[in-house]
Amino acid sequence: MENSVTSTIMLQGEDADIAHIRPLPRLNIDAFCETEAGLSVLQACSQDRRLTRTRWHIRSGGIGVALEAYQSTSTPHLIILESAAGPDQLLADIMQLAEVCDSGTRVLIIGRSNEVRLYRELIRNGISDYLVSPASLSEVISVLNNLFTDPATAPSGRSIAVIGAKGGVGSSTLAHNISWSLANQFKHEVVLADMDLPFGTVNINFDQDPTLGIADAVYAPERVDEVYLDRLLAESSEHLSLLAAPSTLEKTYDFDTESFVSVIDAALRTTQLLILDIPHNWNSWTRTTLMRADEIIIVATPDLASLRNTKNLLDTLILLRPNDKPAHLILNQTGVPKRPEISAADFCSPLNIKPLAVIEFDPQFFGTAANNAHMLAEADPNHKISQKITEIARELLGKHDAPEQRKKAKPLAGLLSKLKRKKSA
C-alpha cells in the first residue's frame, strides 16, 4: 500500500498540467512503439481515467509494422508512431503512411529530432502533432485533448466526489457544508448533486422541495444539455444550486455504468465546482463516478470497519486513477464519550495518508443545525467545527487565507506611512 501511494504522489508534479482535462470521447487509437520506454508510456496512457472510453491497440515496431497492418484494414481515429529515423527518412516514411491512411485519421509522431524545420514540414504534410522522444504521459494526454476536444463544448468545471467509508459516517452532512462554504464564503459557483436517489437529504438539509431533480436527468439522458439542466437546478443561494434527489421509494434505482456521465458533464460545463454526494454503495456507476472525478474525499469514523473500508477504497482508487493524487480523508465523529476508538495517528499510519481534517463529535451542534435546515456556519460561524469546514474548503481551492481574513491592499496608506517614518527620522 505504502509503495503504491508513494508512486502516485511522485506522479503529481508531472501530471499537474493534465489535472483539468476531462475524459475524452470514444476513440480507436493504434500505437507503434520502437522502444520499451515509449511502449511503457503509451500503456500508462491507455489506462488513465481520462481515456477510459478510448480503445487502444499498442504494438512493438515502427513504420514497417504500421504499413503492413493497414494494407488490409482500415485506419483508426488516431495513429501514434514512434520513430528513431532522421528528418529526411521520417518525412519519406510519412509519405508512405499517407498512402494507406483513411480520410479523417490523425497521426501523432514521437521522434528524436528537435528541429523546428522538421516540425513545420510534418505539419505541412498533414501530421496532427509531433513530440520529441521521450514523450511523457502528460504530453501525450495533452495532445490527445487538443486533437479531440472541442473547446466550445468541453466541460470546464471541477468535480469533487464525497463518499463515506461506511454508512452513517456523516459524508452527506460534510458534503453539504463544504458546498455551502465554497459557494457562500468563497463565492465560487457550485452545484451540489445528491446521488442517493432513494434516501438523499439535500432537499431536507437546505429546506427545498423541488419538483424536478437529478432523477429526471438520469432517466432522460438524451435530453440532457445545459438548458435542460438549468431547469432541474434548485437555487439555494446566489452561488449554490442543488440537483436534488427524489428521496422516494416509488421505484427502484438500478443504473448502468455510465448513467450519470451525461449529467455530470453537462453540469461541469455550467459551473466552477460540482460536488457529488455519493451514497455508500459499490456498483458500476459509483465506481465510474469516482474514477472520473477530479478529486475524491473519503469520510470515515475512527473504528476498525472504517479503517478497513478506507484502505480498500484507497487501494482501489490508486488502481483506477494511477496518474492522480490520492483521495483526501476526513476523520469524522471523533471523541465520542465512552466509545473506544482508534486515534487519528493510528488510523492514518497504515494508510500512509494525512487527514484533510479531524472533526470532533458534537451531536448538539450538528443536530440543532440540521433540525433548523441550517448549515453549520449559518448556525454558528465561530464554532470550531464551522471553522474546520472553512479550512477544508480553502484547502480544496488551494487558497491560503480565509475569505473573511483577506484585506484589501492599501498602497496609498502604505506609501504615506513610509513617508511619515522618513519625516520623523
N, C-alpha and C positions, 0 to 999 in steps of 0.2 A: 504493500500500500504506500509506504513512505517513498519508495523509488518512483512509483507512478506519479504521485503528487509533485515530487521534486522535478521530474522531467517535464511535467506540464507547466510548472512555474517558469522553467527555463525558456519555454517557448513564448512566454508572454511578450517579451521585448520585441521579438521579431514580428509577432502577429498583431501588434497593436494597430498596424496600418490596415488590417482587414477586419477589425472588430465591428465596423459599421456596415459591412457588406451583408446584404440579405441573401437568403437561399436562391440559387439560380434556377431557371426553368428546366424542364425536361430536355436533355440533350444527349446525343450519342457522340462520344469522344474516343478517337483512336490515337494511341501514342506509340511512338517507335523510339526506343532508347538505345544508345550506343554505350553508355556507361552505367555502372552499378549505382553511382550517385544520382544520376538522372532518373533511373528506374525507381529508386527509393523515394525521391521527392514526389514523383507523379503518383506513386502508390499511396503516399500520405495524402496527397490532394484528393484522390478518389474517395478517401474515407472521411474527408472533412464534412462537418454537418451542413455547411453551405452548399455542398454538392451532392446531397443525398438523392436528389431526383435525376442526376445525370448517370448515364451508363458508360462505363469505361472498358476499353479493350487495350491493355498495355502489353506490348511485345518487345522483346530484345531484338536489336537490329536497326539499321538506318534506312536510307533512301531505297536501297535494293529490296529490302523486305516490304517496304511500303508499295513500291511499284508492282511487285509480284502479287501482293494482296488485292490490289484494286484492278487487276486485269479482268477478274470475273465477278467482282462485287461492286456495289455502289459505295460511294464515299459518305462518311457521316457528317454531322454538323460541323465538327472541328477535327482537324488532324494536328497533332503535336509531333514535331520531328526534331530529334536531337541529332546534330551533325558536327563532326570534327573537321569537315572539309574546309579548305581555304576559300577565300571570297569567290574566285573565278569558278572553281569546281562547284561550290554551293549554288551559284546562280545557274549553272548548267543543270544541276540536279533538279532545281525548282522548275525549270522549263519542262523537264521530263515529267515531273509530278503533275504539272498543269494539264498535261495531255490526258491523264486518267481521272482527274477530279471532276465531279459533277458540279453543275451550276449551284451556287449558294454555299458550297463547302468553304469553310475558312481554315487558314493554315497559320499555325504559330511555330516559328523556328527557334530552337535553342542552339546557338552556335558559339564558337570560341573567339571569333573576330569582334573587336570593339571599334570597328571603323564606321564613321558616320556615312561614308560613301556607300558602303555595303548596305547599311540600313535603308538608305534612300532608294537604292536600286531594288531591294527586296519589296519595299512598299510600292514602288512604281510598277513592279511586276505582279502585284496582286496579293502579296503576303499580308496577312492581317496584322501581325506584330512580330517583333524579334527581341529575344532576351539573350544576354550574354551568359554563357555557362561559367560556373554552376548557378543555375537559377534556383531561387528559394521558393518555398511553399507560398509565402505571401505574395511574391512577384507573379507566380502563375495564377493564383486565385484572383489577383487584382486585374490581370489581363483578361481573364475569362469574364469577370464582372463588367469590364469596359466593353467587351465584344457583344455580350448577350443581354445586358440590362439596359432598358430604356430609361434614361434619367427622368423623363416626364412621368413615368408610371411607377418607378421603383420606390418601395417603402423607404422612408427616411427617418422614422422614429426608432426608439429603442425599447425592447421588451424585457421586462423583469418578471420572472416566474417565482411565485412563493408557494411552497408546499411543506406540509408537516411531515415529520419523520414517523408519526403515528397519529391517530385520531385524538382530538381533544387537547392538542398542544398549544392552541391559540394562533395558528398560522393565518387564519382569515382575519382575526382581530388585528394582528400586526400588519397584514397586507393593506387593510382598510386605513389604518392610522398612518402608515408610511405614505400611502397615496394622498391622503389629506395634507400631510406635511409638505410633500413635493409640490402640490398644487397651491396651497394657501399660504405657506410660509416662504417657499422658494419661487413661486409664481411661474411654474412650468405647466404647460398644457398636458393634462394627464387623463387617460381613460382607464378606469378600473373595470376589469371584466370578471364577472362571477361565473366560474366554470363548473361549479357544483349545481347542476340544474335542478335536482330534486330537493336539495337541502341548503341552498345558498342563503347567505344572510346579508348581502349588500343592501337589499331593499329595506330590511329591518334596521340595520345599523345606521343608515343615512335617512331614515324616515321617508322613504319613497314608495310609491305604488304605481310604477309604470305599467302601461297596458302592453307594451312591446319590449323585447329584450333580446338576449343572446340566442335564445332558442329559435326565434323567428329567422335569424341569420343562418343558423346551423341547418335548419330544415329546408332552406331555400338558397343553397349556395350559388345557384345560377343568377340570383337577383343581387348578390352582394357587391356593392360598389360604394364609393364614398357618399353618394347621395342617399342611398338606401340605409347605410349605416347611421347616417346623421339622424334619420327618423327614429332609429332604435335607441339612441342615447338619451338618458335622462340627466338633465343638468343639476348637479348638486351645488356647485358654486361657480364663480366666474371662470376658474381654470380646471375644474374637476367635473368629468362626465362619467356616468355609470352605464355599464352594459349589464343589466341585472338578469338574474336567473328567475325562472317562473316559480321555483320553490314549491312545486305541487307534485302529487303522485298520480296525476291523471293518466300518464303514460310512462312507459319505461324508456330510459335514455341509453340506447345501445348505439355507439358511434363507431365509424370506421377510422382507420389510421389518420387520415388527413381531413376529417370532418371540420376541424376548426381552422384549417390553414387559410382559407379564403377570408374568414372573418378577421383573423389576426393580421394578415397582410393589408386588408382594407383599412383597419384601424391604424396601422403603422404609417399609412400614407397621410393621415389626417392629424396626428398628434405627436408630441415630442416623446412622451413616455406612455407605455402600455403596461399596466400592472396586471398580471394574470394570477388570480386567486384560484389555485388548483386544488381540488379535493384530494384527500389521502386515498388514492386508488392507484393500481398499477395495471394499465392496459395499453393497447396500441396507441390510443390518441394522447394519453398523458405522457407516454414515452416520447412520442413525436413532438409534442408541445415543449417538453423540457429540452429535447435535443436542439430544437430550433431557437430557443430563447437566447437573447444576448447575455443575460445574467440570470443566476438562479440563487434563491435564498431558501435554505432548509431551516425550518423551525423545529427545535427539539426541546424536550424536558430532561432534567438530569437523572435519568433512570436507565436501566440496562437495555430495555427494549428499544428506547430511542437511540441509544449508542449503537446497538447492532444495526438498526434500520438506517441510521445516518451513514454508517460505514458502507453498507450495501449501496446506498444511493450515491455516495461519493465515488466508490469504485466503478459503478455502472456508468456514471456521468463522464468519468475520465475516458472510458472506452468509447462512449457515444460522441464525446467532444474532445478529441485528443489535442486539438490546437487552440483550446480556450482555457481561460483561467478557471481554477476550481470554484465550486459553488461557495457562497457565503454561508455561515452558520450563525443563527441566533439561538442562544440558550435561554429559554423562557420558563417562567414559573419556578424560579429558584428560591430557596429559603422557606419552603413550606414548613410551618411548625410541626415538630414531632414526626416528620417524614424522613426516613433515611434517604439520602440522595448522593449521587456522585458529584464530587467537586468539579468546578469548571476546568481546572487544570488537569484532573484525571480523566475527564470526559474528552478533552481535546487532544491530549497527548498521543493516544493510539491513532488518532485521525490525522495527525501532523497538520493541524489547521488552527488558526487563531480565530476566536469568535468575533463576529461583527459587533455583537452586543450581548451582554448578560443582563436579563431583566428579572427583577425580583417579583415574588408573588405578593400581590396586593388586591385581594378579591373585592374589597370595598370600593377602591378607586375604579377598577375595571367595571365592576357590576353597576355602580351608580352611573357611570358614563354610558354604558350600554342600555340601561333601562330608560335613560333620557334621550336616547338616539343621538348622543354626542360623541365626538372623537375625544381622545384623552386630552389633547392640547386645548380643546374648547372647554372641557370641564375644569382643568387647572393647568395653564401653560407653564407654571413654575414648578410643578411636581417633577421629581427626578426622573420618573418614567417618561413623562412628556418630553423632557429634555433629551432623554436617550433616543426617543423616536426621531427627534430633530437631528441628532447626531448620525443616526442611521441614514436618513435622507441625504444629509450633507455628504456622507461617505459615498453613497451611490452616485451622487452628482460630481464627486471629486472636488468639492468646494472646501475651503479652509476656514471660512468664517460663517457663523450663523447669520441669517438674514437680518435679525434684529440688532446684531452687533456691528454690522457694516456701517461705517461713517463716510459720508461724502467728503471727498478731498476738498480742502480749502486752501488753494495755492496762494491766494492773496493774503490770507491771515498768516500763513507760514512765512511769507516774504516780509510782512510787517513786523513779525516777532523777531526776525533776524536783524532787521534794520534797527529795532529798539535796542537789541543787545549790543550792536555796533556803537550806537549813540552813547549808551551808558558807559561803554568801555572808553 
